[in-house]
Amino acid sequence: MNKLLQLKDGTCRTALVTGAAGGIGSATAKALSNHGAKVMVTDVNEAALSALVDEIRAEGGEAMAAALDVGDPESWQQARQQVFDSWGPLSILVNNAGIDVVKSVADTSLADWDRLFRVNSTGMFLGTQCFLDDLHAAGQAGGVRSSIINMSSICGNVGVAFQSAYSATKGAVRMFTKAAAVEFGTLGLQLRINSIHPGTVDTAFAAQCLTELGEAGFAPSPAEARAAIRAAHPIGDMAQGDEIADAIVFLASDLSRFMTGSEMMVDGGYTAQ
Ligand SMILES: NC(=O)c1ccc[n+]([C@@H]2O[C@H](COP(=O)([O-])OP(=O)(O)OC[C@H]3O[C@@H](n4cnc5c(N)ncnc54)[C@H](O)[C@@H]3O)[C@@H](O)[C@H]2O)c1
């Protein structure tokens, strides 16, 4: 039986993940590979990608790595050429790279604001635009709509203290995704686009964020901030990277074939309250 991310003739679909050196990105790359996709793993931190490529290959998957700064249009063009020359048109794009700044509105500088938007929002726009024709072509050729998964957050839906700039970038991801979904449908593109909204995920990103939240007065210490965040999720814990990765596989696969423009909450019930 074919895997979820293989076509009927057994061909592997192709995927590109940004920010793949990080917690959610690396888990996503592995999950996509486990479900039958060839995966191009990308990050600004290229050195950290070779171990991930080795790990995927050791499990029998196919992967390659490239340096990709998501805020740089030229960097996207180079990655696009590399994946096209090796595997043909891309079928799954995961715009995952992201950064955070934990500061009050009063303390957030214009440089903080611009840096966050460059990576979290502009990066997603540039990637979507860069791969649009290829994703449509792959959808037409394979008979399965291609899929873009954009990384938002619960911060794209509800307010979180000391994260106003970050929340603004994630709200932009959410609304870009919806408008693009309507447009792509109107244009008849063989392509779906959805956003994913994790609660707190136990990665280096979250550890840094919790430390800074503790320092900002959200809780008396980073340990207490961690306990408070776990308790704030009705499921009683933070997520692990693979729990987000599995949802991304679902959005990439034809199991979600009637979903486009949706916001998938994978948040342990955080926004259900
Ligand atoms: N961890 C959480 O609690 C959480 C919750 C909701 C959403 N998210 C989102 O999930 C995504 C991944 O987060 P994570 O927890 O794995 O963080 P992480 O810090 O472990 O990984 C982020 C990766 O993005 C890369 N990166 C940074 N700037 C980049 C750029 N300009 N171009 C390309 N890559 C760049 C980093 O090198 C890093 O490898 C982010 O978009 C984040 O906002 C995280």
PDBQT file of the ligand as one rigid body, heavy atoms in Angstrom, charges set to zero:
ROOT
HETATM    1  N1  LIG A 301       7.613  26.491  19.972  1.00  0.00    +0.000 N 
HETATM    2  C1  LIG A 301       6.399  27.026  20.162  1.00  0.00    +0.000 C 
HETATM    3  O1  LIG A 301       5.864  27.102  21.278  1.00  0.00    +0.000 OA
HETATM    4  C2  LIG A 301       5.620  27.529  18.965  1.00  0.00    +0.000 A 
HETATM    5  C3  LIG A 301       4.239  27.721  19.111  1.00  0.00    +0.000 A 
HETATM    6  C4  LIG A 301       3.505  28.186  18.026  1.00  0.00    +0.000 A 
HETATM    7  C5  LIG A 301       4.147  28.442  16.829  1.00  0.00    +0.000 A 
HETATM    8  N2  LIG A 301       5.487  28.246  16.719  1.00  0.00    +0.000 N 
HETATM    9  C6  LIG A 301       6.106  28.552  15.433  1.00  0.00    +0.000 C 
HETATM   10  O2  LIG A 301       6.670  27.364  14.921  1.00  0.00    +0.000 OA
HETATM   11  C7  LIG A 301       7.790  27.691  14.090  1.00  0.00    +0.000 C 
HETATM   12  C8  LIG A 301       8.990  26.859  14.491  1.00  0.00    +0.000 C 
HETATM   13  O3  LIG A 301       9.241  27.085  15.853  1.00  0.00    +0.000 OA
HETATM   14  P1  LIG A 301      10.210  26.145  16.742  1.00  0.00    +0.000 P 
HETATM   15  O4  LIG A 301       9.581  26.058  18.065  1.00  0.00    +0.000 OA
HETATM   16  O5  LIG A 301      10.572  24.899  16.013  1.00  0.00    +0.000 OA
HETATM   17  O6  LIG A 301      11.470  27.126  16.855  1.00  0.00    +0.000 OA
HETATM   18  P2  LIG A 301      13.037  26.843  16.705  1.00  0.00    +0.000 P 
HETATM   19  O7  LIG A 301      13.691  28.077  17.212  1.00  0.00    +0.000 OA
HETATM   20  O8  LIG A 301      13.391  25.535  17.306  1.00  0.00    +0.000 OA
HETATM   21  O9  LIG A 301      13.210  26.755  15.113  1.00  0.00    +0.000 OA
HETATM   22  C9  LIG A 301      13.079  27.885  14.267  1.00  0.00    +0.000 C 
HETATM   23  C10 LIG A 301      14.073  27.735  13.133  1.00  0.00    +0.000 C 
HETATM   24  O10 LIG A 301      13.896  28.840  12.244  1.00  0.00    +0.000 OA
HETATM   25  C11 LIG A 301      15.190  29.194  11.762  1.00  0.00    +0.000 C 
HETATM   26  N3  LIG A 301      15.213  30.548  11.249  1.00  0.00    +0.000 N 
HETATM   27  C12 LIG A 301      15.265  31.712  11.935  1.00  0.00    +0.000 A 
HETATM   28  N4  LIG A 301      15.342  32.748  11.076  1.00  0.00    +0.000 NA
HETATM   29  C13 LIG A 301      15.304  32.221   9.829  1.00  0.00    +0.000 A 
HETATM   30  C14 LIG A 301      15.349  32.783   8.528  1.00  0.00    +0.000 A 
HETATM   31  N5  LIG A 301      15.474  34.100   8.323  1.00  0.00    +0.000 N 
HETATM   32  N6  LIG A 301      15.281  31.938   7.461  1.00  0.00    +0.000 NA
HETATM   33  C15 LIG A 301      15.192  30.603   7.649  1.00  0.00    +0.000 A 
HETATM   34  N7  LIG A 301      15.181  30.015   8.858  1.00  0.00    +0.000 NA
HETATM   35  C16 LIG A 301      15.222  30.819   9.931  1.00  0.00    +0.000 A 
HETATM   36  C17 LIG A 301      16.100  29.020  12.967  1.00  0.00    +0.000 C 
HETATM   37  O11 LIG A 301      17.464  28.880  12.584  1.00  0.00    +0.000 OA
HETATM   38  C18 LIG A 301      15.538  27.751  13.605  1.00  0.00    +0.000 C 
HETATM   39  O12 LIG A 301      16.201  26.586  13.143  1.00  0.00    +0.000 OA
HETATM   40  C19 LIG A 301       7.977  29.205  14.231  1.00  0.00    +0.000 C 
HETATM   41  O13 LIG A 301       7.356  29.855  13.126  1.00  0.00    +0.000 OA
HETATM   42  C20 LIG A 301       7.240  29.545  15.507  1.00  0.00    +0.000 C 
HETATM   43  O14 LIG A 301       6.769  30.879  15.512  1.00  0.00    +0.000 OA
HETATM   44  C21 LIG A 301       6.237  27.781  17.768  1.00  0.00    +0.000 A 
ENDROOT
TORSDOF 0
